[in-house]
């Protein structure tokens, strides 16, 4: 799979932090019901890998990937857990090589022109702009469009349901990443209807 294909499933990829594995499957089903199929489950918690494995097994309609890939070991573990793609907060040649070796399509994080060029050197053309708002937001993405007209971005970090349409209106933005679809309190309370509602609203953004 080319990671750019992920953008074809909807305008927002949820960035998900799972604290308890038992939340993973009902949460994924709630997102899919709301029209959101591409799910980035981060490796920020001990439950991350097990959550990916549970979703991959029980929710085949979901396209589940692993976020916060920071090392070759993360890439291998993510693939073994059933991830269909990987997302990294930054980019190193080591992580890129590990993902290629594991057969894990990578959406790498970049925040500067030099990082864009490093990713391009390894054949990557669809990049996560992170942390989007802190790294310059819409003005920065407009600036990057000049020297990099052949690069597409998924801005992530600090984006909200209110600001997402402004990012999505940029020609070099194909999809946004957002954590607002799976609020921590909704997960903790098992409020799956709320998550479905948030997913529906996100799906309607473009």
N, C-alpha and C positions, 0 to 999 in steps of 0.2 A: 504494500500500500504506500502511495505517495501521501505524505501528511497533508498536502494541499487539498486532498479529497475530503478531509475532515470538515473543511469550510462549507462543503456542499450539503451538510446535514442540518444546518441552522446557523443563526448569527452569533450564538453565544456558546462557549464551552465552559461548563461549570468547573471551578477549581474547588475541589472537595477535600475537607479535612475530617477524617473519620476517627472518632475517639473509641468507639465500641463496635466490634465486628458485627454484632447482631443488628446494627442499624443499616449495614451496607445494602443488603438485598431490598428491603422495603423502600429505602431511599432511592435506589436505582430504578425500581419499578415506578415510583412516583414521578421521577424525572422523565422517564420514557413515556408515561401516560400524558405528560404535559408537552410532549413533542421534542424533548431533548434526549438525543441518543448518544452523543459523544460525551463521555465522562472522564475527566482527569481527576483521578484519586491520588492525592499527594502522599509521599513517603515521609511526611513530617511527624507521624505518630507511629508507635509500635503496631497499631492495627492496620496500617496502610496496605501492606502486602496481602494479609489475610482477607481484607475487604475486597481487593482486586480479584483474588482467587474466587471468593464467594460470588461476586457479581458475574465474572466470566462463566462460572458454572451454572448459575441459576437464572440469569437474565440475558439470554442469547441475543435479544434485540438491541442490547446496549453495546456500544463500541467503547470498551473501557481501556484507558491508558494510565500510565504511572507518571505522576508529576514529581518534582524535586529530585530528579536523577542527577547526582553529583559525582558519581564515580563509576568505574567499570563494573564493580561489584553490584551497584544499584541496578545497572542496565541488565546484568545477567539475572538478578533476582526478579526484576520486573517481568522479564520475558518468561521466566519459569512460572511465575504466578498467573500468567495468562494475559498479560498486557498486550494490546494490539498496536500500541504506539507509546513513545516516551516523550516527556517534556522536561527540559532542564532549565534551571534559573539563569545559568550562564553557559558558556561554551568552552570546552577544551578539546584538543585533538584526541586526547585519550578517551574521553566520553564518546566522541563521534566514532572512533574506531571500534569501541566496545559495542556500540549499538549496531553498527554495520555487521560485526562478527556475530552478534546474537540474532540478527534479522529483526531488529526492533526499529521501525521508522522513528526518526527523532525530530521534534520541534524544539530547537535550541534557543535559549534566551540570549538576547543581546541588548546592549544599552548605548553603544557607541559605534562610530563608523569603523573603527579598527576591529571590533568584534564582528560586525557584519562581514568585513572582508575575510576574517579568519574562517567564518562559517562558509562563505562562498568558496574559499580555497578547497574546502572538503566537499564541494558539490551541493551544498544546502541553499535553497532559494526561498523557503518559507520559514520565517523566523518569528519567535516570540519576542515582542518588545517589552522588556521588563526591567525595573518596575515602571510601568507606563507613565503614570501621572508624576511620580517623583523624578523620572528621567527626562522630563520635558514635554510629555503629553502630545497633544495635537501639533503644536509648532515644531517639535522635534521630528515627528513622523513626516510632516510636510517638507522639512529640510532634508531628510534622508531620501525622499522621493527623487530629488535632483540627481545626485550621483549614483543612485541605485534604482533606476526605473524598472529593473527586472526582478526586484525583490518584493515579496509580499509579506505582510506582518499580521501577527495576532497580538495586539496590545493587551497586556494583563497587569493588574496591580493598581488598585485605587479606582477602578472603573465601577460605575454604578448603573442601575437601570435608567437613570436620568441622563447620564453622560454618554452611555454606550452608543446611541444613535449618531452623536457627533463624530465619534471615532469611526463608526461603520460607514459614514458618508465619504471618508477619504478613499481615493482610488487604490492606494496601496495597502488598505486594510481589508482583509477577507472575512475575518471573524474576530470576536473579542473573547477574552477569558474573564470570568467573573465569579467571585465567591458569594455574591448575594443570593444565589439560587438555593443554597443549602445553609441557612443560618444555624449557628450552633444550638440556639434554643429550640428551633424546630426539630432538629435531630434528637436532642435530649428528651423532648416531650413526645416524640413519635408523631409529630403533626405532619403526616404525609400529604394531607389535602393541601396544606399551605405550600409545600414544596411543589406539588403539581401545579398550583395556581401561579407560583413564581416562574415555573418552567414555561407555562403557556404564555405569560407576559413576555418572557425573554424570546420565545420563538416568534412572536409577532413583531419584534423590533425592526425587521427588514423583510 
